[in-house]
Amino acid sequence: MRNSWQHAIQAAMDEGDLNRLELKIQQAEVAIFQRIDAFSSAHDGEDQALFEALRKIRGLASFCRETLILATKIVA
């Protein structure tokens, strides 16, 4: 079974609407940080998966910002 932070990451990765993507990214980051705050060393490598998920969601956030900046320049 997937954790809520994994669902939040997947929802952000699957979001096709740039207007909703930023919110999905924020929700994923919150879910990751909440889980990082809650876990202990007894979670069988989940810490590595959390940090990898955080890296991915930050990459997606960067892509989102760059895309919105480019879209703004094209429209202007």
C-alpha positions in Angstrom: 0.0 0.0 0.0 1.3 3.4 -0.9 1.7 6.2 1.7 -0.1 9.5 1.5 3.2 11.2 0.5 3.5 8.8 -2.4 0.0 9.6 -3.5 0.7 13.3 -3.3 3.9 12.9 -5.4 2.1 10.9 -8.0 -0.8 13.4 -8.1 1.7 16.2 -8.8 3.6 14.2 -11.4 0.3 13.4 -13.2 -1.2 16.9 -13.1 -1.5 18.3 -16.6 -3.0 21.6 -15.7 -0.3 24.2 -15.0 -2.8 26.3 -13.0 -3.3 23.4 -10.6 0.3 22.0 -10.6 1.7 24.5 -8.2 -0.9 23.6 -5.6 -0.2 19.8 -6.2 3.5 20.5 -5.7 2.9 22.3 -2.5 0.7 19.5 -1.2 3.4 17.0 -2.1 6.1 18.9 -0.3 4.0 19.3 2.8 3.3 15.5 2.8 7.0 14.7 2.4 8.0 17.0 5.2 5.3 15.7 7.5 6.5 12.2 6.9 10.2 13.1 7.3 9.2 14.7 10.6 7.3 11.6 11.7 9.6 8.7 10.7 12.3 7.0 12.7 15.2 4.9 11.5 13.1 1.7 11.7 11.3 2.3 8.4 13.4 0.1 6.1 14.8 2.7 3.7 11.8 4.9 3.6 14.0 7.8 4.4 15.9 7.4 1.1 12.6 7.2 -0.8 11.4 10.4 0.9 14.5 12.3 0.0 14.3 11.0 -3.6 10.7 12.1 -3.8 11.6 15.5 -2.5 14.3 15.8 -5.2 11.7 14.9 -7.8 9.1 17.3 -6.6 11.6 20.1 -6.4 12.6 19.3 -10.0 9.0 19.4 -11.0 8.5 22.7 -9.2 11.5 24.2 -11.1 10.1 23.0 -14.4 6.7 24.5 -13.5 8.2 27.9 -12.7 10.3 27.9 -15.9 7.3 26.9 -18.0 5.1 29.7 -16.5 7.9 32.3 -17.0 8.2 31.2 -20.7 4.5 31.2 -21.2 4.3 34.7 -19.7 7.0 36.0 -22.1 5.2 34.4 -25.1 1.9 36.1 -24.2 3.5 39.5 -23.5 
